[in-house]
Amino acid sequence: MALLHRSTVALATAVMLMLVDPSGTANLDLVSAVRGAAGRVRRTAVDLPWGCMPPPGTSSRQDWSGVDSKGNPVHFGVFNCTDSVNYFLCGDPHCAVYHAWQKETLENPDDSVVWDHLEASLQVGDVVEFVAHIQYPSGFRAESLFHVHICAGQHGLMAGANNDPHFEEVDGVPMYTGEWAFCTSRAYYKAMRAADSQWQAAGFSQTYNVLVYRNPVSANP
């Protein structure tokens, strides 16, 4: 399951590359179609350069068992985004190996050109983190990991649990949908920013840092 080498070929399934166009913008029609199919039982995992993951739209809040594209049995437990990235990298949802890698902070993430450059430079196995700086209604301030996902294909296509770039309002607070999904870091950042008004209405104030971890194996094939 560990990511041992740099991928130099397109992903085996067209689903992954269909979810973004060359500019990295999510195709909302296809995303909606995937989300709409989430209620159906699907037992064939989606191929990744280093293994597989449950089909897009599958809930990451419950165990999933199925087969890979070769018919071998596979199982995924209840994973949050961090668990999924760690599992993809080393087969252990708690390894956090990427925190030892070279790290960059994405400057001016509201500038589309910045995302163009990032998506052109990301390699399979690179990791992008979103860290939230939160002010609570009480005035208390905290820093917290908001989301993380791993590069799985061309144009900065990212994979992971809780990775659907869509938030649902629960008791006035935007919440992630809890699904295995593909998206770009750009699409996820835009979804977070689009939810800002909901956070503010609930009394929260948030800003974000975008951190890019370069996989040393990808950098040295």
Residue pairs with C-beta under 8 A, 6 or more apart in sequence:
1 50
1 51
1 87
1 88
1 90
1 91
2 50
2 89
2 90
2 91
3 49
3 50
3 88
3 89
3 124
3 125
3 215
3 217
4 50
4 217
5 217
5 221
6 123
6 124
6 125
6 217
6 218
6 221
7 49
7 50
7 124
7 125
8 221
10 17
10 153
10 154
11 17
11 47
11 48
11 49
11 152
11 153
11 157
12 47
12 69
13 46
13 47
13 69
15 34
15 46
15 56
15 182
16 46
16 152
16 153
16 157
16 159
16 182
17 153
17 154
17 157
18 27
18 30
19 26
19 27
19 30
19 31
19 34
19 56
19 157
19 182
19 183
20 26
20 27
20 155
20 156
20 157
20 182
20 183
20 184
20 187
21 27
21 155
22 155
23 116
23 155
24 115
24 116
24 119
24 155
24 156
24 184
24 186
24 187
25 184
25 186
25 187
26 165
26 183
26 184
26 187
31 164
31 165
31 166
31 181
31 183
34 56
34 57
34 181
35 57
35 164
35 166
35 177
35 179
36 57
37 57
38 57
38 58
38 59
38 179
42 54
42 55
42 58
42 66
43 65
43 66
43 67
44 55
44 66
44 67
44 68
44 69
45 52
45 53
45 54
45 55
45 66
45 67
45 68
45 69
45 74
46 52
46 53
46 54
46 55
46 56
47 68
47 69
48 88
48 152
48 159
49 124
49 125
49 152
49 153
50 88
50 124
50 125
51 68
51 88
52 68
52 69
52 74
53 76
53 84
53 88
53 159
53 160
53 180
54 60
54 64
54 66
54 76
54 180
55 180
56 179
56 180
56 181
56 182
57 164
57 179
57 180
57 181
58 64
58 179
58 180
59 178
59 179
59 180
60 76
60 78
60 79
60 80
60 84
60 161
60 162
60 178
60 179
60 180
61 78
61 178
62 78
63 75
63 76
63 77
63 78
64 75
64 76
64 180
65 73
65 74
65 75
65 76
66 73
66 74
67 73
67 74
68 74
76 87
77 83
77 93
79 87
79 93
79 161
80 161
80 162
81 147
81 148
81 149
81 160
81 161
81 162
81 163
82 93
82 96
82 145
82 148
83 93
83 94
83 161
84 93
84 149
84 150
84 159
84 160
84 161
84 162
84 163
84 180
85 98
85 127
85 148
85 149
85 150
85 160
86 92
86 93
86 94
86 95
86 96
86 97
86 98
87 93
88 150
88 159
88 160
89 95
89 97
89 98
89 125
89 127
89 150
90 97
98 127
98 213
98 215
99 213
101 127
101 213
101 214
101 215
101 216
102 213
102 214
102 216
103 211
103 212
103 213
103 214
104 211
104 212
104 214
105 209
105 210
105 211
105 212
106 114
106 118
106 209
106 210
106 211
106 212
107 114
108 114
109 115
109 189
109 208
109 210
110 193
112 186
115 156
115 184
115 185
115 186
115 189
118 156
118 185
118 186
118 212
119 155
119 156
119 184
119 185
119 186
120 156
122 128
122 151
122 156
122 212
123 151
123 214
123 215
123 218
123 219
124 151
124 152
124 153
124 215
124 218
125 150
125 151
125 215
125 217
125 218
126 150
126 151
126 212
126 213
126 214
126 215
126 218
127 148
127 149
127 150
127 151
127 212
127 213
127 215
128 148
128 149
128 150
128 151
128 158
128 185
128 210
128 211
128 212
128 213
129 145
129 147
129 148
129 210
129 211
129 212
129 213
130 145
130 146
130 147
130 148
130 188
130 189
130 192
130 208
130 209
130 210
130 211
131 143
131 144
131 145
131 146
131 208
131 209
131 210
131 211
132 143
132 144
132 145
132 146
132 206
132 207
132 208
133 141
133 142
133 143
133 206
133 207
133 208
133 209
134 141
134 142
134 143
134 144
134 204
134 205
134 206
135 141
135 204
135 205
135 206
136 142
136 203
136 204
137 202
137 203
137 204
146 192
146 208
147 162
147 163
147 176
147 188
147 192
148 160
149 158
149 159
149 160
149 163
149 183
149 185
149 188
150 158
150 159
150 160
151 157
151 158
151 159
152 158
152 159
152 182
153 182
155 184
156 184
156 185
156 186
157 182
157 183
157 184
158 182
158 183
158 184
158 185
158 188
159 180
159 181
159 182
160 180
160 181
161 178
161 179
161 180
162 176
162 177
162 178
162 179
163 179
163 180
163 181
163 182
163 183
163 188
164 176
164 177
164 179
164 181
164 183
165 181
165 183
165 187
165 188
165 190
165 191
166 177
166 191
167 174
167 175
167 176
167 177
167 191
167 192
167 194
167 195
167 198
168 174
168 175
168 176
168 177
169 175
169 198
172 198
172 201
172 202
173 198
173 199
173 202
173 204
174 195
174 198
174 199
185 210
189 208
189 210
192 208
193 208
196 206
199 205
199 206
